[in-house]
Amino acid sequence: MALETLVVAVGPNDDSRTEELTTAILDIAGPVGASVVLLHVFTERAYEDGIDEAGFPDDNEPSPTELAARLEAIDTVAAELETADVSYEIRGAIGVEGETIIQETDAADGDLLFLSGRKRSPTGKAVFGSTAHRIMMNASCPVLFVREDIYSAENE
């Protein structure tokens, strides 16, 4: 299987995980010359809140992609990809997070999907569910899960 397109689902709380995420992307994309799709999925409410926070006028509503390009985590990863001369594009979408990530990965003809997240206890997964787990079980391509650094200052 050739790796031509890597889809990276960048979540709303990934600001603290961009280093791990970027390292994983560059370790794979660089050697194989793959292009990267940086994807952010907004809920309807998050999209509306993002428009309000960004200060767009009511008559000039941005596309989800334009709004996604303003996110700090996407900006950070994009800057690292540019520095490493890895081609990328930014995509934004509105929908149910897990389902929309899978749909957008398929639309981009993704060969590998990157997800990031935090460690969660089995009880936490049972009570709150796990979007990452649902994506891993239903994605049409392999999924690489990049976990938050387990060697943080808290654990030292």
C-alpha positions as CSV (number, residue, x, y, z in Angstrom):
1,M,0.0,0.0,0.0
2,A,1.4,3.3,-1.0
3,L,1.1,6.3,1.3
4,E,0.2,9.3,-0.8
5,T,-2.3,11.2,1.4
6,L,-2.2,11.4,5.1
7,V,-5.2,12.9,6.9
8,V,-4.6,14.5,10.2
9,A,-7.7,15.1,12.4
10,V,-6.8,18.1,14.5
11,G,-9.1,18.5,17.4
12,P,-10.1,21.6,19.5
13,N,-7.9,20.6,22.3
14,D,-4.8,19.6,20.3
15,D,-2.8,22.7,21.1
16,S,-0.9,20.8,23.8
17,R,-0.2,17.8,21.5
18,T,1.1,19.5,18.3
19,E,4.7,18.5,19.0
20,E,3.9,14.8,19.2
21,L,1.5,15.0,16.3
22,T,3.9,16.9,14.1
23,T,6.7,14.5,14.9
24,A,4.5,11.5,13.9
25,I,3.4,13.2,10.7
26,L,7.0,14.1,9.6
27,D,8.3,10.7,10.4
28,I,5.9,9.2,7.9
29,A,5.2,11.9,5.3
30,G,8.8,13.1,4.8
31,P,10.3,9.7,3.8
32,V,7.5,8.7,1.5
33,G,6.7,12.1,0.0
34,A,3.1,12.0,1.1
35,S,0.9,15.1,1.1
36,V,-1.0,16.0,4.3
37,V,-4.6,17.1,4.8
38,L,-5.0,19.0,8.1
39,L,-8.7,18.5,9.0
40,H,-10.8,20.1,11.7
41,V,-14.4,19.2,12.2
42,F,-16.6,21.7,13.9
43,T,-19.9,21.0,15.5
44,E,-22.6,23.5,14.3
45,R,-22.3,25.4,17.6
46,A,-18.5,25.5,17.6
47,Y,-18.6,26.8,14.1
48,E,-21.0,29.6,15.0
49,D,-18.9,30.4,18.1
50,G,-15.7,30.5,16.0
51,I,-17.3,33.0,13.7
52,D,-18.3,35.2,16.6
53,E,-14.9,34.9,18.2
54,A,-13.0,35.7,15.0
55,G,-15.2,38.8,14.4
56,F,-16.4,38.0,11.0
57,P,-19.3,40.3,9.8
58,D,-22.7,38.7,9.5
59,D,-22.7,39.2,5.7
60,N,-19.2,37.6,5.2
61,E,-19.5,34.2,6.8
62,P,-16.3,32.2,6.4
63,S,-16.2,28.6,5.1
64,P,-15.3,25.9,7.6
65,T,-11.9,25.7,5.9
66,E,-11.3,29.4,6.3
67,L,-12.2,29.1,10.0
68,A,-10.1,26.0,10.5
69,A,-7.0,27.8,9.1
70,R,-7.2,30.2,12.0
71,L,-6.9,27.6,14.7
72,E,-3.7,27.6,16.7
73,A,-3.1,23.9,16.5
74,I,-3.5,23.8,12.7
75,D,-1.3,26.9,12.3
76,T,1.4,25.3,14.4
77,V,1.4,22.0,12.5
78,A,1.2,23.8,9.1
79,A,4.2,25.9,10.0
80,E,6.3,22.8,10.8
81,L,5.1,21.1,7.6
82,E,6.2,24.2,5.6
83,T,9.6,24.2,7.3
84,A,10.0,20.5,6.4
85,D,8.8,21.1,2.8
86,V,5.9,18.7,3.1
87,S,2.9,19.6,1.0
88,Y,-0.4,20.1,2.8
89,E,-3.8,21.5,2.6
90,I,-6.3,22.6,5.3
91,R,-9.9,21.4,5.3
92,G,-12.7,22.3,7.6
93,A,-16.1,20.6,7.9
94,I,-19.2,20.8,10.0
95,G,-20.8,17.7,11.4
96,V,-20.7,15.0,14.0
97,E,-17.0,14.6,14.8
98,G,-16.4,10.9,14.3
99,E,-18.7,10.4,11.3
100,T,-17.4,13.5,9.5
101,I,-13.8,12.6,10.1
102,I,-14.4,9.3,8.4
103,Q,-16.3,10.9,5.5
104,E,-13.7,13.6,4.9
105,T,-10.9,11.0,5.1
106,D,-12.7,9.0,2.4
107,A,-13.3,12.2,0.3
108,A,-9.6,13.0,0.5
109,D,-8.6,9.4,-0.5
110,G,-6.7,9.2,2.7
111,D,-4.2,6.3,3.0
112,L,-3.6,6.9,6.7
113,L,-5.5,8.8,9.3
114,F,-3.8,10.4,12.3
115,L,-5.8,11.0,15.5
116,S,-4.6,12.4,18.7
117,G,-6.0,12.2,22.2
118,R,-5.4,11.8,25.8
119,K,-5.2,8.7,27.9
120,R,-8.6,7.8,29.4
121,S,-9.5,5.2,32.0
122,P,-11.7,2.3,31.0
123,T,-14.5,3.8,33.2
124,G,-14.1,7.2,31.4
125,K,-14.5,5.4,28.1
126,A,-17.6,3.6,29.2
127,V,-19.2,6.7,30.7
128,F,-18.2,9.3,28.0
129,G,-17.7,7.0,25.0
130,S,-14.7,7.3,22.8
131,T,-14.9,9.1,19.5
132,A,-11.3,7.9,18.7
133,H,-12.4,4.3,19.3
134,R,-15.4,4.6,17.0
135,I,-13.2,6.1,14.3
136,M,-10.6,3.4,14.6
137,M,-13.2,0.7,14.2
138,N,-15.0,2.3,11.3
139,A,-12.3,4.1,9.2
140,S,-11.7,2.7,5.7
141,C,-7.9,3.2,6.1
142,P,-5.4,2.5,8.8
143,V,-5.5,4.8,11.8
144,L,-2.5,6.0,13.8
145,F,-3.4,7.2,17.3
146,V,-0.9,9.8,18.7
147,R,-1.4,9.9,22.5
148,E,-0.6,12.9,24.6
149,D,2.9,12.8,26.0
150,I,2.9,10.4,28.9
151,Y,6.2,11.9,30.2
152,S,4.8,15.3,31.1
153,A,6.1,17.3,34.0
154,E,3.2,15.9,36.1
155,N,4.6,12.4,35.8
156,E,8.2,13.2,36.6
